[in-house]
């Protein structure tokens, strides 16, 4: 379940919240009260109270607290002879009576420090059989909530006459979990949070390494699959009781979250719709599949859908892209809203400025993306183009044709706009696609994926493009070399290296974007200023942004270098120097020339000449994109011929190294590989070849009776073929 779905679970305004604190959360080792943990929970509840939420607290822990106090008293009053005898088991009801007042005293003290008033509410199961009691309870609680009082409920175990566990929520409860569920329904709460000592509900005992956290409980799927561990050693409930209570409340109309009371800020995270703990909701089955889809299932489905896509006419495939472009523009407000939430969460989490910059979808971005999709749609159909035609022998014709690769797995970080580009390229090239974006863009990726797949006709199916939502699925996908044909990682050097070392599937991409601009002595200063500024500042976080400025030694002597440095510094660029530049310019020396800043910072170094620049680029660069600024055509040609990078420019900003700007429509990434595709990878980089032969009954028969001609035949363009009726 995505965070969008989780937010949808709380689509209505949450006002009234019931929070249940379990015994394992309230108490620590030896049954003592966990004051630090309890204090943190009280702080969260006090903050919610001040923010206008109506908070109802259900707390366990009285029996354990009372047992600790009575054991201490028993020890103090015992003689040495008494201690040699077997100790009498303490009565649970007596423990409850002693512990209730102590527990409430702690709550009153803590909340009083937070300027919040609390009220103790002791109830028994039998009381709920009385309609008048329930009515009075509701009125009393509502009055307290209006006065910003937090009612603290606890089952009055000291006088309870209950003998059997509850069977439903019609008036009988068995423990504080079921009490919390009953109260949430009775008091018409908007949300119930059950705090436990584990992160949520697992497929098996949390201590079992094979158990996995269930983010969304689907009754039809999970009720018969879950294996519970032993019951709580501290309270009477445990996870079994919590799940029963959560199911009753959820199917009664109150969403429920089971999550850890140990983790700081979990209550506030739940209210922000973050993926915390396990969600129970009566509509959960509508958001998530009842049957698990494995990584293999997803890959196989993408392949099957891609074959359906390839079977469509060129016009039909074109129309899909046009429909996607229209859908993006129609959903611009929704997309922007989800992206804003991602950006806010990233800033709150303290992500680096460069990552946040890549995450932001600026005004006009959706229109730009839609334009690039339409540009792709208008391109000549890349599938089935005849690249070479040969007469092998008389009446035996061989054609080399363009063909989709198959199923692509793209792992990318930060930039949600990459999802649109990649998806549209996959559709245009007839490939199936699996996408895994960064967690920081989860909302943005989810809404973009939904908008795009909703625009794909059912004859092809939305499974053409699968969205992988969990990092844990990546290792499984990387083992599927029989159904996934190409992996393209877009992200950090660490990400690319990890993927390359973890799979047999071919990997296409680049690890770093260490791009250089070399300003030669024969440059035009104004041109150099414009190119250097643009290469660094147009989009500092991009992989094609300048990271190192190389300048000819003569420019330091004639003052040109000072002018270039002044331009960068006045625009807020932090400069680091190589050994020569740092001494000349009085700037900090860089720790490494092979460093991708992805921000408003760069390295400057002085070189002897164009050959010094070339040597520096080969030694410290990443073979991505490098540029020379010069008016000397001979020097320019030396640079263009000898720099061994995927893209090499003369008098043009490195920022032009982009699939859209190259006229490819968009790009799936930039490759520094030397096999298959290099530079910005557009549609052609996502194609391979097939051989098609047409004959009239020929057989090899030991090559007897056949004369090989191997004659090249003219290849007609698609428009010419159509005009000639071929």
Buried (B, 14 or more C-beta within 10 A) or exposed (E): BBBBBBBBBBEEEBEBBBBBBBBBBBBBEEBEBBEEBBBBBBBBBBBBBEEEBBBBBBBBBBBBBBBBBBBEEBEEEEEEEEEEEEEEEBEBBBBBBBBBEBBBEBBBEBBEEBEBEBBBBBBBBBBBEEEEBBEEBBEEBEEBBEEBBBBBBBBBBBEBEBEEEBEEBEBBBBBBBBBBBBBBBBBEBBBBBBBBBBBBBBBBBBEEEEBEBBBBBBBEBBEEEBEBBEEBEBBBBBBBBBBBBBBBBBBBEBBBBBBBBBBEBBBBBBBBBBBBBBBBBBEBBEBBEEEEEEBBBBBBBBBBBBBBBBEBEEEEBBBBBBBBBBBBBBBBEEBBEBBBBBBEBBEEEEBEEBBBBBBBBEEEBBEBBBBBBBBBBEBEBBBBBBEEBBBBBBEBBBBBBBBBBBBBBBBBBBBBBBBBBBBBBBBBBBBBBBBBBBBBBBBBBBBBBBBBBEBBBEEBBBBBBBBBBEEEBBEBBBBBEEBBBBBBBBBBBEBBEBBBEBBEBBBBBBBBBBBBBBBBBBBEBEBBBBBBBBBBBBBBBBBBBBBBBBBBBBBBEEEBBEBBBEBBEEEEBEBBBBEBBBEBBEBEEBEEBBBBBBBBBBBBBBBEBBEBBBEBBBEBBBBBBBBBBBEBEEBBEBBEEBBEBBBBBBBBBBBBBBBBEBEBBBBBBBBBBEEBBBBBBBBEBBBEEEEEEEEEEBEEEEEEEBEEEEEEEEBBEBEEEEEEEE
